[in-house]
Amino acid sequence: MTQTSQTTDTVAELSALVAELSARLRSLEDQAALWHPEVSEEVLLAISAACAAYLGKRATIKQVHLRRGSGWASQGRAAAQQSHAELHGYGDRQAPLTQIPRRGTT
């Protein structure tokens, strides 16, 4: 093989690799856009107003991160379960738990 044909083969391999990587990058960007949509102007204004009301002065928002975790949901469930336990006296365990017989066991 001559030097020219070897260089041409190498360039062709690199071009194919770049095309493959570009296609993979486009698909990853599409997936990222689905998981992390851009925050709209209205949402930013609402966040800014909430910060201003909480802090008592106008705040400048520099970054907003969209969280997809279940932190808020788990906090909400814990609060509901705790209030239910306090309502029925299960939270502090001062009163003994009552035994409710199952259907068909008496």
C-alpha positions in Angstrom: 0.0 0.0 0.0 1.2 3.4 -0.7 1.3 6.3 1.7 -1.6 8.1 -0.1 -4.0 5.1 0.0 -3.2 4.5 3.6 -3.9 8.2 4.4 -7.2 8.0 2.4 -8.3 4.9 4.3 -7.5 6.6 7.7 -9.4 9.7 6.7 -12.4 7.6 5.6 -12.4 5.6 8.9 -12.2 8.9 10.9 -15.0 10.4 8.8 -17.2 7.4 9.5 -16.4 7.5 13.2 -17.2 11.2 13.4 -20.6 10.6 11.6 -21.4 7.8 14.0 -20.5 9.9 17.0 -22.5 12.9 15.7 -25.6 10.6 15.3 -25.2 9.3 18.9 -24.8 12.9 20.2 -28.0 14.0 18.5 -29.9 11.1 20.0 -28.5 11.9 23.5 -29.4 15.6 23.0 -33.0 14.6 22.1 -33.3 12.4 25.1 -31.9 15.2 27.4 -34.4 17.6 26.0 -37.2 15.3 26.9 -35.9 14.8 30.5 -34.9 18.4 31.1 -37.1 20.8 29.3 -36.2 24.5 29.3 -37.9 26.6 32.0 -40.3 29.1 30.6 -40.2 32.9 31.2 -43.4 32.7 33.2 -42.0 30.1 35.6 -38.9 32.2 36.1 -41.0 35.3 36.9 -43.1 33.3 39.4 -40.0 32.0 41.1 -38.6 35.5 41.2 -41.8 36.9 42.7 -41.8 34.1 45.3 -38.2 34.8 46.3 -39.0 38.5 46.5 -42.0 37.9 48.7 -40.0 35.5 51.0 -36.9 37.7 51.3 -38.7 41.0 51.4 -36.7 42.4 48.6 -36.1 41.9 44.9 -33.9 39.0 44.2 -31.9 38.2 41.0 -32.2 34.6 39.9 -29.0 33.4 38.3 -29.7 29.7 37.9 -32.7 27.4 38.0 -32.4 23.7 38.3 -35.3 21.4 37.5 -35.4 18.5 39.9 -36.9 15.2 39.0 -36.4 13.5 42.3 -39.0 12.3 44.7 -37.9 14.4 47.6 -41.0 16.6 47.7 -43.3 13.6 47.3 -41.6 11.6 50.1 -41.7 14.7 52.4 -45.4 15.0 51.7 -46.1 11.4 52.5 -44.1 11.6 55.7 -46.0 14.6 56.8 -49.3 13.0 56.1 -48.4 9.8 57.8 -47.1 11.7 60.8 -50.2 13.8 61.2 -52.3 10.6 60.9 -50.2 8.9 63.6 -50.6 11.9 65.9 -54.3 12.0 65.3 -54.7 8.4 66.4 -52.1 8.5 69.1 -49.6 6.2 67.3 -46.8 8.8 67.1 -45.8 8.9 70.8 -47.0 5.3 71.6 -48.6 6.4 74.9 -51.7 4.5 74.3 -51.5 0.8 73.5 -52.4 -0.3 70.0 -55.8 -1.9 69.9 -56.2 -5.3 68.5 -58.9 -5.3 65.8 -59.9 -8.9 64.9 -59.9 -9.8 61.3 -63.0 -10.8 59.6 -63.8 -14.5 60.1 -61.4 -15.0 63.0 -63.9 -14.6 65.8 
